[in-house]
Amino acid sequence: MTNKTHIVEDLQHAAHDAADRAHYVNQWVMHHVTDSGEWHTPLWSLHLPPWMSNNAVMLIVACLLLVVSFGAFYRYQKGKAPRGWTNALEVLVLFVRNEISIAYLGEKDGRKMAPLFLTFFFFILTCNLMGLCPLFSTATGNINVTFGLASVTFFFMVFGAMYVNGPIKFFKAFAPEGVPWPILIILMPIEMIGLVIKCVALTIRLFANMLAGHIVVFSLVGLLVTFGYWALPALGMALAINLLEVFIAFLQAYVFTVLSAMFIGEMYHPAH
C-alpha cells in the first residue's frame, strides 16, 4: 500500500512538473510572437519609450535597411552589366515591374504603379526575413501592420480608381450591363462589400502565415523544455521549418504584391 502511495505521489509530482513546464513554454512562445514595449535579443534587452513598440522599431529598421540597400550598396554604371548585389536587386525590380505591375495593370498604369508594388514587395520581404534573425522580430506577424499595408491597397482600389476613371465610371463598375435592376439592388452592395473583404483577406493572409510559422518553430523548440532529450528530433524539425520560412518570406511578399496588383487592376480596368 505504501509503495502504491509513493507511485501515485510521484506521478502527481511529474504531472505538476510537466504542467509547469508547458505553462512556461506557452509564455515563452507568446513572448516571442507578440508585440511588446521591450526589444529582447541574445545580446541586449532594451526598454522602449511608451510611444514606441518592438514592432514599430522593426518597421523603422526595415526602412533603414532598404534605404541602405538601394542607396549605398546599389551601383549602376551606364553601359555595364550589373553585378553582385546590384544585379540581385535589379532582377527582383524587373520581375515585380514586368510580371506583376505591368501584367495586371497594363503598360501605362503598370509603369506608374510599379513604385507602389516594388515598395510592397521589398518592404514585406525585408520584414519577413528580419523575423528569421535572432536580433529582430517579425513585424508582419502583427495584424496592425498587415492592416496598414492592406489599407494602402484599399485606398488605391477606391480613390485611385476614381482618379483614373472618374466617380461615375467607378460606381458603374459595380453595375454590370444587361443585369436587371432588381438584381442590381442586391448585386451592387455585395460588390461594394467585396472591396472590404478583399482587403481583409490581404490582412489576414499575410498576418496568419507569418505568425503561424513562428509559433510552430518556437513550439517545437519548447518541446525540449517540456520533454527533455526525448524531444531532440523536434529540434531537427524546427530547423527544417526555419529554413522553409526563408522560402515563405519570399512567397508571402510575392502573394501580397500580386493580389494587390490584381485587385487594383480590376478596379482600374473593370471592363476587362
JOPECOR-V973808 format. One record per pair of residues at least 12 apart in sequence whose C-alpha atoms are under 8 Angstrom apart, sorted by the first residue. I is the first residue (numbers start at 1). J is the second residue. If there is no record, write none. Layout:
I_J + I_J
//
This chain:
18_226 + 21_225 + 21_226 + 22_226 + 25_219 + 25_222 + 25_225 + 25_226 + 26_219 + 29_215 + 29_218 + 29_219 + 29_222 + 32_137 + 33_137 + 33_138 + 33_141 + 33_211 + 33_214 + 33_215 + 34_142 + 35_53 + 35_54 + 35_55 + 35_142 + 36_53 + 36_54 + 36_55 + 37_49 + 37_50 + 37_52 + 37_53 + 37_54 + 38_53 + 38_54 + 39_54 + 40_135 + 41_134 + 41_135 + 41_136 + 42_134 + 42_135 + 43_135 + 54_137 + 55_137 + 55_138 + 55_139 + 55_142 + 56_139 + 58_127 + 58_136 + 58_137 + 58_138 + 58_139 + 59_127 + 59_139 + 62_123 + 62_126 + 62_127 + 62_130 + 63_123 + 66_122 + 66_123 + 66_126 + 73_85 + 73_86 + 74_86 + 74_89 + 93_118 + 96_114 + 96_117 + 96_118 + 96_121 + 97_110 + 97_111 + 97_114 + 97_117 + 97_118 + 100_257 + 100_258 + 100_261 + 101_113 + 101_114 + 101_117 + 101_261 + 102_114 + 104_261 + 104_262 + 104_265 + 105_261 + 105_262 + 105_264 + 105_265 + 105_268 + 105_269 + 117_257 + 117_260 + 117_261 + 120_149 + 120_253 + 120_256 + 120_257 + 121_253 + 121_254 + 121_256 + 121_257 + 122_253 + 124_140 + 124_252 + 124_253 + 125_249 + 125_250 + 125_252 + 125_253 + 127_139 + 127_140 + 128_140 + 128_210 + 128_249 + 128_250 + 129_246 + 129_249 + 132_242 + 132_245 + 132_246 + 138_210 + 140_206 + 140_207 + 140_210 + 140_211 + 141_206 + 141_207 + 141_208 + 141_209 + 141_210 + 141_211 + 142_207 + 142_211 + 143_203 + 143_204 + 143_207 + 146_202 + 146_203 + 146_204 + 146_206 + 146_207 + 147_200 + 147_202 + 147_203 + 149_203 + 150_199 + 150_200 + 150_202 + 150_203 + 151_199 + 153_199 + 153_260 + 153_264 + 154_195 + 154_196 + 154_199 + 156_264 + 157_195 + 157_263 + 157_264 + 157_267 + 157_268 + 158_267 + 160_268 + 161_264 + 161_267 + 161_268 + 164_268 + 165_268 + 170_267 + 173_267 + 173_270 + 173_271 + 174_187 + 174_188 + 174_191 + 174_192 + 175_187 + 175_188 + 198_263 + 202_256 + 202_259 + 206_252 + 206_256 + 209_252 + 210_249 + 213_241 + 213_245 + 216_238 + 217_238 + 217_239 + 217_241 + 217_242 + 218_238 + 220_234 + 220_235 + 220_237 + 220_238 + 221_234 + 221_235 + 221_238
//
